[in-house]
Amino acid sequence: MSKRLKPAVVLPAVMAITLGLAGCAGSGGGQNADRGGVSPAASAAAAASGTSAAAASPAAAEQTPAQADTTAPAAVIDPAALQPVLGFAGEAGKQILVTREGNDEQAQMEALDTAIGSGGQVFKVRFEQWQEGSDQNNGRELAANLHNLSGYVFTVEGGAAAPDDTYYLADSSAFNLETLVPVEPASSEAGQLPEADPVRKSIAEAKQREIMSAWKLASLPPGRELYLVQFVRQDKDMLFSLVLEDNGKLSFMDYPAEITDNEYSVWRVDDGGEVVPQMFSLLFAAETQGGLLLGINWLGAEGINSFFLSQTGETLKELDIQYSRYTSPM
């Protein structure tokens, strides 16, 4: 069987098989909890539209269109500054657990007050306590088993998180929510990109490889789209890519694999040698100096891998921050 390979940017192969690496984590972006689920990006735009001309600085007012930078985001986040803390929500959505084997990070946890996930939702959270595991623990990082796992418990305030969903936890004084970009998931009824679609043609030309399937995963305004593309098999070589199209420019995150003794488990256990949109969802999208930062969940037969991609030119670089939840059915 071929496990997930890790050419410079792919998650470690072992994560495809053993997903219970409690204690890994990541980052995220989403909506403003204080505004009842309103997107920070939308809030910022509304605030900007209500600003009077008199509030603008004289220097800014004197800029000509050629001088003004209309493409640079107003706020950016530094991917290197992200804290590696991810957890999942309980059955009622009022608790989030960050699984850990030992209680040696409590000071760090007490500073965290924000949870981001579910395609960009933001919730205010409060650190509650360290929780010891119990002998009833079945090893699954699922809402039904939350109270039996060891880790740090947070209370969700002013709302309810989505049960069993993964969330990134942050200190709001260090994570600028104004960097967040709205996430608009593609319709579940949308089919593949037709062969005549110009984006599909551009991707095939860039890779010099025939496409087997191509799907849009999400729109990320303004003018950006995220795609999932699987290429036609070449002998034992398999390849799929996450592709960010940014105003006509393509950035790739490639996931090659080689088929060995099991064609039914190529990138993940029991994936059937195929990737489909239902396997992927976005935790968040945020602006960085070089482009977008994306938090992505990848659902497999035995669990969920969460990882983070940072856009730099024509590449998407995978960050070291990773989180794997073992959720295999009993």
C-alpha positions in Angstrom: 0.0 0.0 0.0 1.2 3.5 -0.8 1.0 5.9 2.1 0.8 9.7 1.7 4.2 10.9 0.5 5.8 14.1 1.7 7.7 15.7 -1.0 8.6 19.1 0.6 5.1 20.0 1.2 2.9 17.0 1.8 1.7 15.9 5.3 3.8 13.1 6.8 2.8 9.7 5.4 2.2 8.2 8.8 -0.7 10.7 9.4 -2.7 8.9 6.8 -2.6 5.7 8.9 -2.2 6.9 12.5 -4.3 10.0 13.0 -4.3 10.3 16.7 -1.4 12.7 17.1 -3.0 14.7 19.9 -1.2 17.9 20.6 -0.5 19.1 17.0 -2.3 22.2 16.0 -2.8 25.1 13.6 -4.3 28.4 12.7 -7.4 30.0 11.3 -9.7 32.8 10.4 -13.4 33.6 10.2 -16.3 35.8 11.5 -16.4 38.3 14.4 -18.0 36.7 17.5 -18.9 40.1 19.0 -21.1 40.8 16.0 -23.1 37.6 16.2 -21.3 35.8 13.3 -20.7 38.8 11.0 -17.6 38.5 9.0 -14.7 40.8 10.1 -13.9 41.4 6.5 -17.5 42.6 5.9 -17.5 44.6 9.1 -14.3 46.3 8.0 -15.7 47.1 4.6 -18.9 48.6 6.1 -16.8 50.7 8.5 -14.7 51.9 5.6 -17.8 52.9 3.6 -19.0 54.9 6.5 -15.8 56.9 7.0 -16.1 60.6 6.0 -13.7 62.2 3.6 -12.6 64.5 6.3 -11.3 61.5 8.3 -8.7 60.7 5.6 -5.2 61.9 6.1 -4.0 64.8 3.9 -1.2 62.7 2.5 -3.6 60.0 1.5 -6.0 62.5 -0.1 -3.1 63.9 -2.2 -2.2 60.5 -3.7 -2.9 60.0 -7.4 -4.4 56.7 -8.5 -0.9 55.7 -9.8 0.6 56.4 -6.3 -2.1 54.6 -4.3 -1.7 50.9 -3.7 -5.2 49.5 -4.3 -4.2 45.8 -4.2 -2.3 45.5 -0.9 -4.6 44.3 2.0 -5.2 46.7 4.8 -4.1 44.1 7.4 -1.9 41.0 7.1 -1.0 38.2 9.4 2.5 36.6 9.8 2.1 32.8 9.3 5.3 32.3 11.3 3.6 33.9 14.4 0.8 31.4 14.5 0.4 29.3 17.7 0.0 25.6 17.2 -3.3 25.1 19.1 -6.3 23.2 17.6 -9.2 21.4 19.2 -12.7 20.1 18.5 -16.2 21.0 19.8 -18.4 18.9 22.0 -21.9 17.6 21.5 -23.7 20.8 22.6 -21.1 23.1 21.0 -20.4 24.8 24.3 -17.0 23.2 24.9 -13.9 22.9 22.9 -11.2 20.4 23.9 -7.5 20.8 23.0 -6.1 17.3 23.5 -2.8 16.9 25.3 -1.0 14.1 27.1 0.3 16.3 29.8 -0.6 19.5 31.6 2.5 21.6 30.8 1.0 24.4 28.7 -1.7 25.9 30.9 -0.2 29.4 31.0 -0.3 29.5 27.2 -3.9 28.1 27.1 -5.1 30.7 29.6 -4.3 33.5 27.2 -6.4 32.1 24.4 -9.8 33.7 24.0 -10.9 33.1 20.4 -11.9 30.0 18.4 -12.0 30.1 14.6 -13.3 27.4 12.3 -16.3 26.0 10.4 -15.5 28.0 7.2 -14.6 31.2 9.1 -16.9 31.4 12.1 -15.3 33.1 15.2 -16.4 32.5 18.8 -15.3 34.0 22.0 -14.0 31.3 24.4 -12.7 31.2 27.9 -10.2 28.7 29.3 -12.0 26.5 31.8 -9.7 23.7 33.1 -7.3 20.9 32.6 -9.1 17.6 32.2 -7.7 14.2 33.0 -8.6 11.3 30.8 -10.8 8.5 32.0 -10.8 4.7 31.5 -13.8 5.1 29.3 -11.7 6.7 26.6 -12.2 4.9 23.3 -9.3 6.8 21.6 -11.6 8.7 19.2 -11.4 12.5 19.1 -15.1 12.9 18.8 -17.7 15.0 20.6 -19.2 11.8 22.2 -15.8 11.0 23.7 -14.7 14.5 24.7 -15.1 14.0 28.4 -13.0 10.9 28.4 -9.9 12.5 26.7 -7.1 14.3 28.5 -6.6 18.0 27.5 -7.5 21.6 28.0 -11.2 22.5 28.1 -12.5 25.8 26.8 -16.1 27.2 27.2 -17.7 28.8 24.2 -19.4 32.1 25.1 -22.2 33.9 23.4 -23.1 31.1 21.0 -22.5 27.4 20.1 -19.8 25.9 18.0 -20.6 23.2 15.5 -20.3 19.8 17.3 -17.4 17.7 16.2 -15.9 20.5 14.1 -12.2 21.4 14.3 -11.3 24.9 15.6 -8.2 27.0 15.8 -7.6 28.7 19.1 -6.0 32.1 19.3 -5.2 35.1 21.5 -7.2 37.9 20.0 -4.6 40.5 21.0 -2.1 38.7 18.7 -4.3 37.4 15.9 -5.7 40.3 13.9 -9.3 39.3 12.9 -9.3 42.0 10.3 -7.0 39.8 8.2 -9.7 37.3 7.7 -11.2 36.8 4.2 -14.8 35.6 3.6 -15.0 31.9 2.6 -17.8 31.0 0.1 -17.9 27.2 -0.3 -18.9 25.9 -3.7 -22.4 24.5 -4.0 -22.7 20.9 -3.1 -24.7 20.5 -6.3 -22.0 22.0 -8.5 -20.4 19.5 -10.9 -16.9 19.4 -12.2 -15.4 22.2 -14.2 -16.2 21.4 -17.9 -13.3 20.6 -20.2 -13.8 23.9 -22.0 -13.4 25.9 -18.8 -10.4 28.3 -19.2 -9.2 27.7 -15.7 -9.2 23.9 -16.2 -7.3 24.5 -19.5 -4.7 26.7 -17.8 -4.1 24.2 -15.0 -3.5 21.4 -17.5 -1.2 23.5 -19.5 0.8 24.6 -16.4 1.3 21.0 -15.3 1.6 19.5 -18.8 -0.6 16.7 -17.6 -4.1 15.6 -18.5 -6.8 16.2 -15.9 -9.1 13.4 -14.6 -11.3 15.6 -12.5 -11.4 19.3 -11.4 -13.7 20.9 -8.8 -14.1 24.3 -7.3 -13.9 24.1 -3.5 -14.5 27.8 -2.6 -14.5 31.4 -3.6 -12.3 33.8 -1.6 -13.2 37.4 -2.5 -12.1 39.4 -4.2 -11.2 37.5 -7.4 -9.8 34.3 -5.9 -10.9 30.7 -6.3 -9.6 27.4 -4.7 -9.8 24.2 -6.8 -9.2 20.5 -6.3 -7.7 18.8 -9.3 -6.8 15.2 -9.8 -4.6 14.3 -12.8 -4.7 11.2 -15.0 -2.6 8.4 -13.6 0.8 7.8 -15.3 1.8 4.2 -14.8 2.2 4.0 -11.0 2.4 7.8 -10.5 -0.6 9.6 -9.0 -1.1 13.3 -8.5 -3.6 15.7 -7.2 -3.2 19.4 -6.5 -4.9 22.2 -4.5 -4.8 25.1 -6.9 -5.4 28.8 -5.9 -6.4 31.0 -8.9 -5.8 34.6 -8.0 -6.9 37.0 -10.8 -5.6 34.7 -13.5 -2.4 33.6 -11.7 -2.1 30.0 -10.4 -0.5 28.7 -7.2 -0.1 25.0 -6.7 0.2 22.6 -3.7 1.0 19.2 -5.2 0.3 15.8 -3.6 2.1 13.1 -5.6 1.9 9.4 -4.7 3.1 6.2 -6.0 0.9 3.1 -6.2 2.6 0.0 -4.7 0.7 -3.0 -3.5 -2.7 -1.4 -2.7 -4.5 0.7 -5.3 -7.4 1.3 -2.9 -5.3 3.3 -0.4 -3.2 5.8 -2.3 -3.1 9.1 -0.3 -5.2 8.1 2.6 -6.4 4.7 3.9 -9.3 3.5 1.8 -9.5 6.6 -0.4 -10.0 4.4 -3.5 -7.3 6.3 -5.3 -9.5 9.3 -5.7 -10.1 12.7 -4.2 -13.5 14.4 -4.2 -14.7 17.8 -2.8 -16.5 16.2 0.1 -13.1 15.3 1.6 -12.1 19.0 1.9 -13.3 22.0 3.8 -11.8 25.3 4.9 -11.2 26.4 8.4 -10.4 29.9 7.3 -8.7 32.2 4.9 -6.5 35.2 5.9 -4.4 37.8 4.2 -0.5 37.6 4.5 2.2 39.8 3.0 2.7 37.2 0.2 -0.9 36.3 -0.5 -3.4 34.0 1.3 -3.1 31.8 4.3 -5.5 28.8 4.2 -6.5 26.4 6.9 -7.8 23.2 5.4 -9.5 20.0 6.7 -9.0 16.8 4.9 -11.4 14.0 5.8 -10.4 10.4 5.4 -11.8 7.0 6.4 -10.0 7.0 9.7 -9.9 10.6 10.6 -9.4 14.3 9.8 -6.1 16.0 9.0 -5.9 19.8 9.4 -3.1 21.7 7.8 -2.1 25.2 6.6 -1.0 26.5 3.3 0.7 29.9 2.7 0.7 31.5 -0.7 4.0 32.7 -2.1 4.0 33.5 -5.8 3.2 30.4 -7.8 3.4 28.0 -4.9 1.4 27.1 -1.8 3.8 26.2 1.0 2.6 23.8 3.7 3.4 25.1 7.2 4.8 22.8 9.9 1.6 23.3 12.0 -0.6 20.1 11.6 -3.4 18.5 13.6 -4.8 15.0 13.2 -7.9 13.6 14.8 -8.5 9.8 14.9 -12.2 9.4 14.3 -12.5 5.9 12.8 -16.0 4.4 13.4 -16.2 1.8 16.2 
